[in-house]
Amino acid sequence: MKKILVLSLCLLLCAGVFGAFAGGGSEGAASAQAKKISLNQTSSAEHPWQKASVAWAEQVEKGTQGRYSVQVYPNATLAQGNYQVMMEMVQAGTIQVGVESLTVLAAYNQDVSILNEPFLFQNVEHTAKFLASDVPVWKKWMGQFAKNNLVILAGAPRPMRQLNNNVRMIKSPADMDGMKFRVPANQFYVSIFEALGAKPVPMPSSEIYSSIQLGTVNGEDNSVQTQYDFKTHEVAKFFTVINYIADASFLFMNKDFFDAATAEDQKVFTEAGKTFAATNVREDTAYYNVAMDAMKKTGVQFYEVPDADKKAFKDKLAGFYKDLQAKYSPEDWKAFHDAVAAAAK
């Protein structure tokens, strides 16, 4: 409980840094002239993203005194269930607000991929402290989404990414040799899995379940909650808890829509982002326990990689780390890693 409270405080600061099916606030709060906001998130109606999105919607409707009416749609309902389509629609303004992971957003701004550097963060608490630290180089990279016509309203740490497959339990890099893993459509992840000896196959989350069934892939990497949400544990029973990549959830708005709002309403959007972030981490913590219990009952086997055994995975990634560092200026690389180290204290 203490960790949850600490995370919530961190997230309140974090959201401030970034400047249902059909759900949302009460319809009575919206006036006949209310501007409509469609908020689309790609996970289920039970997922923490949905609950956090509804909390944001309610605060926006209340804070703008009905000047805006917000509808929240799970499962990427407005985007054919495809996160790539959703991203395009938010950029175009067809959808005004979206929720996605850093893993997805990094495909549009490679600089932020560095947060996903393998074995960089110790746990979710470490990630939360970093995101709340008002790090100048991180703020600079977040601001770069303006060129994609997006404004980041809030960010919150996601659960660490894990490995699941239907072939064998992964205890060392050798166990991954030749295994086909679904990865996000992001070269960063393709490079990681190639370095580990696996065969990465980029594809949307909505295709993972059937792809494992058909043998197109053997497994995936994702958080416990997300793998449970997409039910891939039903077709892949070997689950390795390795905590190797940190991730984050982001609430973002079409920049044209944001710029057209008054300064007063822009403040409401970003202030409500604090509620989104705090709700998201609280619900993620609770959902983790739900997911783990349910997966165990279906026969999923779990193996937690000891810290000492993670060195073998890091060694395999030596070339990846070298290539990653070469993509950043020495100043930005140092500033980022110094901030990560400070957040661990």
QUICORKA-V143912 format. One record per pair of residues at least 4 apart in sequence whose ideal C-beta (glycine too) atoms are under 8 Angstrom apart, sorted by the first residue. I is the first residue (numbers start at 1). J is the second residue. D is the distance in Angstrom with one decimal. If there is no record, write none. Layout:
# QUICORKA-V143912
I/J/D + I/J/D
This chain:
# QUICORKA-V143912
1/5/6.5 + 2/6/6.4 + 3/7/6.2 + 3/125/5.8 + 4/8/6.3 + 4/281/7.4 + 4/282/6.3 + 4/285/5.5 + 5/9/6.6 + 6/10/6.4 + 6/125/6.7 + 6/128/7.7 + 7/11/6.2 + 7/124/7.1 + 7/125/6.3 + 7/128/4.9 + 7/157/7.4 + 7/281/4.8 + 7/282/7.9 + 7/285/7.7 + 8/12/6.7 + 8/278/4.7 + 8/281/6.4 + 8/282/6.4 + 9/13/7.0 + 10/14/5.9 + 10/128/4.2 + 10/129/5.7 + 10/131/7.1 + 10/132/4.0 + 11/15/6.3 + 11/128/6.4 + 11/131/7.8 + 11/132/6.9 + 11/156/5.3 + 11/157/7.9 + 11/274/7.1 + 11/277/3.8 + 11/278/4.8 + 11/280/7.6 + 11/281/5.5 + 12/16/7.1 + 12/274/4.8 + 12/277/7.1 + 12/278/5.9 + 13/17/6.9 + 13/132/4.1 + 13/134/7.5 + 14/18/7.4 + 14/128/7.0 + 14/131/4.4 + 14/132/4.3 + 14/154/7.3 + 14/155/5.7 + 14/156/6.7 + 14/277/5.8 + 15/153/7.4 + 15/154/3.8 + 15/155/7.0 + 15/156/7.6 + 15/270/7.1 + 15/273/4.0 + 15/274/4.0 + 15/276/6.8 + 15/277/4.4 + 15/278/7.9 + 16/270/7.2 + 16/271/8.0 + 16/273/7.9 + 16/274/6.3 + 17/131/7.4 + 17/132/7.2 + 17/134/5.3 + 17/139/6.4 + 17/142/7.9 + 17/155/7.7 + 18/142/5.9 + 18/152/4.4 + 18/153/6.1 + 18/154/5.7 + 18/155/5.7 + 18/250/8.0 + 18/270/7.1 + 18/273/6.6 + 19/151/7.6 + 19/152/7.4 + 19/153/7.5 + 19/270/5.3 + 20/24/7.1 + 20/45/5.9 + 20/50/6.2 + 20/54/6.1 + 20/72/4.9 + 20/73/7.0 + 20/74/6.2 + 21/45/5.7 + 21/72/7.8 + 21/73/6.0 + 21/74/5.5 + 21/75/7.5 + 21/77/6.3 + 22/71/4.7 + 22/72/6.7 + 22/73/6.4 + 23/50/7.1 + 23/53/7.5 + 23/54/4.4 + 23/57/6.8 + 23/71/7.3 + 23/72/4.2 + 24/39/7.7 + 24/54/6.3 + 24/57/3.9 + 24/58/6.8 + 24/61/6.9 + 24/69/7.3 + 24/70/4.4 + 24/71/5.2 + 24/72/5.2 + 25/29/5.2 + 25/30/7.5 + 25/57/5.4 + 25/58/4.0 + 25/59/7.8 + 25/60/7.2 + 25/61/3.3 + 25/62/6.4 + 25/69/7.8 + 25/70/6.3 + 26/58/7.6 + 26/61/7.2 + 27/69/7.6 + 29/61/4.5 + 29/62/6.3 + 29/65/7.9 + 29/66/4.9 + 29/69/7.9 + 30/34/4.0 + 30/61/6.2 + 30/66/4.9 + 30/68/7.4 + 30/69/3.6 + 31/66/4.4 + 31/67/7.2 + 34/66/5.7 + 34/67/6.1 + 34/68/5.8 + 34/69/4.1 + 35/67/6.5 + 35/68/5.1 + 35/69/7.2 + 36/68/7.6 + 36/69/5.3 + 36/70/7.9 + 36/71/7.1 + 36/96/7.9 + 37/57/7.7 + 37/60/7.2 + 37/68/5.5 + 37/69/7.0 + 37/70/4.5 + 37/71/7.3 + 37/96/4.6 + 37/97/5.8 + 37/257/7.9 + 38/70/8.0 + 38/71/5.6 + 38/73/6.7 + 38/78/6.2 + 38/95/5.1 + 38/96/5.7 + 38/97/7.1 + 39/53/5.3 + 39/56/7.3 + 39/57/6.2 + 39/70/5.9 + 39/71/6.9 + 39/72/4.7 + 39/73/6.9 + 39/95/7.7 + 39/96/7.2 + 39/97/4.2 + 39/98/7.2 + 39/99/7.2 + 40/73/5.0 + 40/76/6.0 + 40/77/6.9 + 40/78/4.9 + 40/79/6.0 + 40/86/5.3 + 40/89/7.4 + 40/90/7.4 + 40/95/4.9 + 40/97/7.4 + 40/98/5.4 + 40/99/7.5 + 41/47/7.5 + 41/49/4.4 + 41/50/6.2 + 41/53/5.4 + 41/72/7.3 + 41/73/7.3 + 41/74/6.0 + 41/76/7.4 + 41/98/7.0 + 41/99/3.9 + 41/100/7.7 + 42/49/7.7 + 42/75/7.0 + 42/76/4.3 + 42/79/7.8 + 42/81/7.6 + 42/83/4.8 + 42/86/6.3 + 42/99/7.4 + 42/100/6.5 + 42/205/6.9 + 43/47/3.5 + 43/48/8.0 + 43/49/4.9 + 43/50/6.8 + 43/74/6.4 + 43/75/7.2 + 43/226/7.1 + 43/229/5.5 + 44/50/7.0 + 44/74/5.7 + 44/75/6.1 + 44/229/5.3 + 45/50/5.3 + 45/74/4.3 + 45/75/7.2 + 46/50/6.9 + 46/229/7.5 + 46/287/7.9 + 47/51/7.7 + 47/74/7.0 + 47/225/7.3 + 47/229/5.4 + 47/287/7.2 + 48/52/5.9 + 48/225/7.1 + 48/279/7.5 + 48/280/5.2 + 48/282/8.0 + 48/283/3.5 + 48/284/4.6 + 48/287/5.4 + 49/53/6.0 + 49/74/7.8 + 49/99/5.1 + 49/249/6.6 + 49/280/6.8 + 50/54/6.4 + 50/72/6.8 + 50/74/4.9 + 51/55/6.5 + 51/279/5.9 + 51/280/7.8 + 51/283/4.9 + 52/56/6.6 + 52/99/7.6 + 52/156/7.7 + 52/249/7.8 + 52/251/7.8 + 52/275/7.8 + 52/276/4.7 + 52/277/7.5 + 52/279/4.1 + 52/280/3.8 + 52/283/6.5 + 53/57/6.3 + 53/72/4.6 + 53/99/5.9 + 53/251/7.6 + 53/276/6.9 + 54/58/6.4 + 54/72/5.3 + 55/59/6.6 + 55/272/8.0 + 55/275/5.0 + 55/276/6.2 + 55/279/4.3 + 56/60/6.2 + 56/70/7.7 + 56/154/7.9 + 56/251/6.5 + 56/272/4.8 + 56/273/6.8 + 56/275/6.0 + 56/276/4.1 + 56/279/7.9 + 57/61/6.4 + 57/70/3.7 + 57/71/7.6 + 57/72/5.3 + 58/62/6.3 + 58/70/8.0 + 59/63/5.6 + 59/268/7.5 + 59/271/7.5 + 59/272/3.9 + 59/275/5.1 + 60/64/6.0 + 60/68/5.7 + 60/70/5.5 + 60/268/5.9 + 60/269/6.4 + 60/272/5.0 + 61/66/6.5 + 61/68/6.3 + 61/69/6.6 + 61/70/5.9 + 63/268/3.8 + 63/271/6.9 + 63/272/6.4 + 64/68/4.8 + 64/265/5.4 + 64/268/5.4 + 67/265/6.6 + 68/265/7.1 + 70/97/7.8 + 73/77/4.1 + 73/78/5.3 + 75/81/6.0 + 76/80/7.0 + 76/81/4.8 + 76/82/6.1 + 76/83/6.2 + 76/85/7.3 + 76/86/5.1 + 76/206/7.6 + 77/81/7.6 + 78/86/7.3 + 78/89/6.8 + 78/94/7.9 + 78/95/5.7 + 79/83/7.4 + 79/85/4.1 + 79/86/3.7 + 79/89/5.6 + 79/95/7.0 + 80/85/5.3 + 81/204/7.9 + 81/206/4.7 + 82/86/6.7 + 82/204/5.3 + 82/206/6.4 + 83/87/6.4 + 83/100/6.0 + 83/104/5.5 + 83/204/6.0 + 83/205/6.8 + 84/88/6.7 + 84/185/6.7 + 84/204/6.5 + 85/89/6.3 + 86/90/6.4 + 86/95/6.6 + 86/98/5.6 + 86/100/7.3 + 87/91/6.4 + 87/98/6.8 + 87/100/7.0 + 87/104/6.9 + 87/108/7.1 + 88/92/6.2 + 89/94/4.2 + 89/95/4.3 + 89/98/8.0 + 90/94/7.7 + 90/95/4.9 + 90/96/7.2 + 90/97/7.0 + 90/98/4.3 + 90/150/6.8 + 90/252/6.8 + 90/253/7.7 + 90/254/5.5 + 91/148/5.9 + 91/149/4.9 + 91/150/6.6 + 91/254/7.0 + 92/149/8.0 + 92/254/7.7 + 93/149/7.8 + 93/254/4.5 + 93/256/5.6 + 93/257/6.0 + 95/254/7.6 + 96/253/6.2 + 96/254/5.3 + 96/257/4.9 + 97/153/7.7 + 97/251/6.9 + 97/252/7.0 + 97/253/5.0 + 97/254/7.5 + 98/251/7.8 + 98/252/5.7 + 99/249/6.5 + 99/250/7.1 + 99/251/5.4 + 99/252/7.7 + 100/104/4.3 + 100/105/6.0 + 100/249/7.5 + 100/250/6.4 + 100/252/7.7 + 101/105/7.2 + 101/158/6.0 + 101/247/5.4 + 101/248/6.9 + 101/249/5.9 + 101/250/7.4 + 102/106/5.8 + 102/112/6.1 + 102/113/8.0 + 102/115/5.6 + 102/116/6.6 + 102/155/7.9 + 102/158/7.7 + 102/247/5.6 + 102/248/4.4 + 102/249/7.7 + 102/250/6.5 + 103/116/6.4 + 103/184/4.8 + 103/186/6.3 + 103/189/7.2 + 103/247/5.8 + 104/184/6.4 + 104/186/7.6 + 105/109/6.6 + 105/112/6.5 + 105/145/7.3 + 105/250/5.9 + 105/252/7.6 + 106/110/6.3 + 106/112/5.2 + 106/113/4.1 + 106/116/6.8 + 106/186/5.7 + 106/188/6.2 + 107/184/7.3 + 107/185/6.1 + 107/186/4.7 + 108/145/7.0 + 108/148/4.9 + 108/150/7.7 + 109/141/6.7 + 109/144/5.2 + 109/145/5.8 + 109/148/6.9 + 110/187/8.0 + 110/188/7.2 + 110/327/7.3 + 111/141/4.4 + 111/144/6.5 + 111/328/7.6 + 112/141/5.0 + 112/142/7.2 + 113/117/7.9 + 113/186/7.2 + 113/188/4.4 + 114/324/7.1 + 114/328/7.1 + 114/336/6.0 + 115/120/7.8 + 115/127/7.8 + 115/246/6.3 + 115/247/7.6 + 115/248/6.4 + 116/188/6.3 + 116/189/7.8 + 116/245/5.2 + 116/246/6.8 + 116/247/6.5 + 117/245/7.8 + 117/321/7.7 + 117/324/6.6 + 118/192/6.2 + 118/244/5.1 + 118/245/5.6 + 118/313/7.4 + 118/314/7.3 + 118/317/5.7 + 118/320/7.6 + 119/244/5.6 + 119/245/8.0 + 119/310/6.2 + 119/313/7.3 + 119/314/5.6 + 119/317/7.9 + 120/246/6.6 + 120/340/6.2 + 121/126/4.7 + 121/127/4.9 + 121/130/7.3 + 121/160/7.7 + 121/246/3.8 + 121/340/7.0 + 122/126/4.4 + 122/344/6.2 + 123/127/7.4 + 123/160/6.9 + 123/243/6.8 + 124/128/6.2 + 124/157/4.9 + 124/158/7.7 + 124/159/6.3 + 124/160/6.6 + 124/246/7.6 + 124/281/7.7 + 125/129/6.5 + 126/130/6.7 + 126/246/7.5 + 126/340/8.0 + 126/343/6.0 + 126/344/5.5 + 127/131/6.3 + 127/157/3.9 + 127/246/4.5 + 127/247/8.0 + 127/248/6.8 + 128/132/6.2 + 128/156/7.6 + 128/157/4.6 + 128/281/7.0 + 129/133/6.5 + 129/343/4.0 + 129/344/7.7 + 130/135/7.1 + 130/138/7.9 + 130/339/6.3 + 130/340/5.7 + 130/343/3.9 + 131/138/7.8 + 131/155/5.6 + 131/156/7.4 + 131/157/6.3 + 131/248/6.5 + 133/138/8.0 + 133/339/5.9 + 133/342/7.2 + 133/343/5.7 + 134/139/7.1 + 135/139/6.7 + 135/335/7.3 + 135/336/7.2 + 135/339/4.3 + 136/140/6.4 + 136/335/7.1 + 137/141/6.7 + 137/332/5.2 + 137/335/4.4 + 137/336/5.3 + 137/339/7.4 + 138/142/6.3 + 138/336/7.0 + 138/339/7.2 + 139/143/6.3 + 140/144/7.1 + 142/152/5.0 + 142/155/7.8 + 145/150/4.3 + 145/151/7.1 + 145/152/5.8 + 145/252/7.0 + 146/150/7.1 + 146/151/7.0 + 146/255/5.9 + 149/254/6.3 + 149/255/4.6 + 149/256/6.4 + 150/252/4.8 + 150/253/7.2 + 150/254/7.0 + 150/255/5.8 + 151/252/6.3 + 151/253/5.0 + 151/254/7.7 + 151/255/5.0 + 151/258/4.5 + 152/250/5.7 + 152/251/7.6 + 152/252/5.2 + 153/250/8.0 + 153/251/4.6 + 153/252/6.1 + 153/253/5.7 + 153/269/5.7 + 153/270/5.6 + 153/272/7.8 + 153/273/4.2 + 153/276/7.5 + 154/250/7.0 + 154/251/4.5 + 154/270/7.4 + 154/273/3.0 + 154/274/6.8 + 154/276/4.9 + 154/277/4.8 + 155/248/5.2 + 155/249/6.9 + 155/250/5.0 + 155/251/7.7 + 155/277/6.8 + 156/248/6.4 + 156/249/5.0 + 156/276/7.3 + 156/277/4.0 + 156/278/7.9 + 156/280/4.5 + 156/281/5.3 + 157/246/6.9 + 157/247/7.5 + 157/248/5.5 + 157/249/7.8 + 157/281/6.5 + 158/223/6.0 + 158/246/7.7 + 158/247/4.0 + 158/248/5.6 + 158/249/5.2 + 158/284/7.0 + 159/223/3.8 + 159/224/6.0 + 159/225/5.7 + 159/226/7.9 + 159/247/7.4 + 159/284/6.0 + 159/288/6.1 + 160/223/6.7 + 160/243/4.2 + 160/244/7.2 + 160/245/6.6 + 160/246/6.1 + 160/247/7.3 + 161/221/5.1 + 161/222/6.0 + 161/223/5.8 + 161/244/6.5 + 161/245/4.2 + 161/246/7.9 + 161/247/6.0 + 162/221/6.8 + 162/222/7.0 + 162/223/6.6 + 162/224/6.1 + 162/227/7.4 + 162/239/6.7 + 162/240/6.3 + 162/241/5.3 + 162/242/6.0 + 162/243/7.2 + 162/244/8.0 + 163/170/5.4 + 163/181/7.7 + 163/219/6.6 + 163/220/7.8 + 163/221/5.2 + 163/239/7.4 + 163/240/4.3 + 163/242/6.0 + 164/219/5.0 + 164/220/6.0 + 164/221/7.7 + 164/222/7.5 + 164/227/5.6 + 164/232/6.3 + 164/233/6.7 + 164/236/4.7 + 164/238/6.7 + 164/239/4.8 + 164/240/7.3 + 164/300/8.0 + 165/170/6.9 + 165/179/6.2 + 165/181/7.3 + 165/218/4.7 + 165/219/2.7 + 165/220/7.8 + 165/236/5.3 + 165/238/5.3 + 166/212/6.1 + 166/218/5.8 + 166/219/6.3 + 166/235/6.2 + 166/236/4.2 + 166/237/6.5 + 166/238/6.8 + 167/179/6.0 + 167/218/5.0 + 167/219/7.3 + 167/238/6.9 + 168/175/6.0 + 168/238/6.1 + 169/175/7.0 + 169/238/4.7 + 169/240/6.5 + 169/301/6.6 + 169/303/5.1 + 170/175/4.3 + 170/176/5.8 + 170/238/7.1 + 170/240/4.3 + 170/242/7.8 + 170/303/7.5 + 171/175/5.8 + 171/240/7.3 + 171/303/6.2 + 171/305/6.8 + 171/309/7.1 + 172/309/6.9 + 172/312/5.6 + 172/313/7.9 + 173/177/7.7 + 173/196/5.5 + 173/197/6.0 + 173/312/5.5 + 173/313/5.5 + 173/316/4.7 + 174/197/7.5 + 175/179/7.7 + 176/181/7.7 + 176/193/7.8 + 176/196/5.2 + 176/197/5.3 + 176/198/4.5 + 177/197/4.5 + 177/198/7.4 + 178/197/7.2 + 178/198/7.3 + 178/199/6.4 + 179/198/5.0 + 179/199/6.8 + 179/218/5.0 + 179/219/6.9 + 180/198/7.2 + 180/199/4.7 + 180/200/8.0 + 180/201/5.6 + 180/216/7.3 + 180/217/4.6 + 180/218/4.9 + 180/219/7.8 + 181/193/5.5 + 181/198/5.0 + 181/199/7.1 + 181/200/5.7 + 181/201/6.8 + 181/217/6.1 + 181/218/6.8 + 181/219/5.6 + 181/220/6.1 + 181/221/6.3 + 182/200/8.0 + 182/201/5.5 + 182/202/7.7 + 182/203/5.4 + 182/207/7.8 + 182/208/5.0 + 182/211/6.3 + 182/212/7.8 + 182/217/4.5 + 182/219/7.3 + 182/220/4.2 + 182/221/7.9 + 183/189/4.0 + 183/190/6.0 + 183/192/7.8 + 183/193/5.8 + 183/200/4.4 + 183/201/6.8 + 183/202/5.6 + 183/220/7.7 + 183/221/6.9 + 184/189/5.3 + 184/202/6.6 + 185/202/4.3 + 185/203/7.2 + 185/204/7.4 + 186/190/7.2 + 186/202/7.3 + 187/191/6.1 + 188/192/6.8 + 189/193/6.4 + 189/200/6.5 + 189/202/7.6 + 189/221/7.7 + 190/194/6.3 + 190/200/4.6 + 190/202/6.5 + 191/195/6.3 + 191/320/5.7 + 191/323/7.2 + 192/196/6.5 + 192/200/7.9 + 192/317/7.0 + 192/320/6.1 + 193/198/4.4 + 193/199/7.4 + 193/200/3.9 + 193/221/7.9 + 194/198/7.3 + 194/199/7.9 + 194/200/6.2 + 195/316/5.9 + 195/317/5.2 + 195/319/6.1 + 195/320/4.4 + 196/313/6.8 + 196/316/5.4 + 196/317/7.0 + 197/316/6.9 + 201/211/7.5 + 201/216/6.7 + 201/217/5.0 + 203/207/4.7 + 203/208/6.9 + 203/211/6.4 + 203/217/7.6 + 205/222/7.7 + 205/226/7.3 + 205/230/5.8 + 206/230/7.7 + 207/211/5.3 + 208/212/6.4 + 208/217/7.2 + 208/220/5.3 + 208/230/6.0 + 208/232/5.4 + 209/213/6.6 + 209/230/6.1 + 209/231/6.0 + 209/232/5.5 + 209/234/7.5 + 209/235/6.3 + 210/214/6.0 + 211/216/4.0 + 211/217/4.8 + 212/216/7.6 + 212/217/5.8 + 212/218/7.0 + 212/219/6.8 + 212/220/7.6 + 212/232/6.2 + 212/235/4.5 + 212/236/5.5 + 213/235/5.4 + 218/236/7.5 + 219/232/7.9 + 219/236/5.0 + 219/238/7.5 + 220/227/6.9 + 220/232/6.1 + 220/236/7.5 + 221/245/7.4 + 222/226/4.4 + 222/227/4.9 + 222/230/7.8 + 222/232/7.7 + 223/227/6.9 + 223/247/7.0 + 224/228/6.3 + 224/241/7.9 + 224/288/5.7 + 224/291/5.0 + 224/292/6.1 + 224/295/7.5 + 225/229/6.1 + 225/284/6.4 + 225/287/4.9 + 225/288/5.8 + 225/291/5.1 + 226/230/6.4 + 227/232/5.0 + 227/233/5.7 + 227/239/7.8 + 227/291/7.7 + 227/295/7.9 + 228/233/6.0 + 228/290/7.7 + 228/291/3.6 + 228/294/6.3 + 228/295/5.9 + 229/291/7.7 + 231/235/8.0 + 232/236/5.6 + 233/237/7.2 + 233/239/7.1 + 233/295/4.7 + 233/298/6.2 + 233/300/5.1 + 234/298/6.6 + 237/299/5.9 + 237/300/5.1 + 237/301/5.8 + 238/301/5.9 + 238/303/7.8 + 239/295/7.1 + 239/300/5.2 + 239/301/6.5 + 239/302/5.0 + 239/303/7.3 + 240/302/7.9 + 240/303/5.3 + 240/304/7.9 + 240/305/6.4 + 241/302/6.1 + 241/303/6.9 + 241/304/4.4 + 241/305/6.9 + 242/304/7.9 + 242/305/4.6 + 242/310/7.1 + 242/313/7.4 + 243/305/8.0 + 244/310/7.3 + 244/313/6.7 + 249/280/5.7 + 251/273/5.7 + 251/276/5.0 + 251/277/7.9 + 253/257/6.0 + 253/258/4.8 + 253/269/6.5 + 254/258/6.7 + 255/259/6.0 + 256/260/6.3 + 257/261/7.1 + 258/266/6.3 + 258/269/6.8 + 261/265/4.2 + 261/266/5.1 + 261/269/7.0 + 262/266/6.9 + 263/267/6.5 + 264/268/6.9 + 265/269/6.6 + 266/270/6.6 + 267/271/5.8 + 268/272/6.0 + 269/273/6.9 + 271/275/7.9 + 272/276/6.5 + 273/277/6.3 + 274/278/6.3 + 275/279/5.9 + 276/280/6.1 + 277/281/6.7 + 278/282/6.3 + 279/283/6.0 + 280/284/6.1 + 281/285/6.5 + 282/286/6.8 + 283/287/5.8 + 284/288/6.4 + 285/289/7.7 + 286/290/6.7 + 287/291/5.9 + 288/292/6.3 + 289/293/6.3 + 290/294/6.2 + 291/295/6.1 + 292/296/6.4 + 293/297/6.6 + 294/298/6.8 + 295/300/4.3 + 296/300/6.1 + 296/302/7.3 + 305/309/5.3 + 305/310/5.9 + 305/313/7.9 + 306/310/7.6 + 309/313/7.9 + 310/314/6.2 + 311/315/6.2 + 312/316/6.8 + 313/317/6.6 + 314/318/7.6 + 317/321/5.8 + 318/322/6.6 + 319/323/6.4 + 320/324/6.2 + 321/325/6.5 + 322/326/6.7 + 323/327/7.3 + 324/328/7.7 + 325/333/5.8 + 328/332/4.7 + 328/333/4.4 + 328/336/7.6 + 329/333/6.8 + 330/334/6.2 + 331/335/6.1 + 332/336/6.2 + 333/337/6.3 + 334/338/5.9 + 335/339/6.5 + 336/340/6.5 + 337/341/6.3 + 338/342/6.3 + 339/343/6.4 + 340/344/6.9 + 341/345/7.6
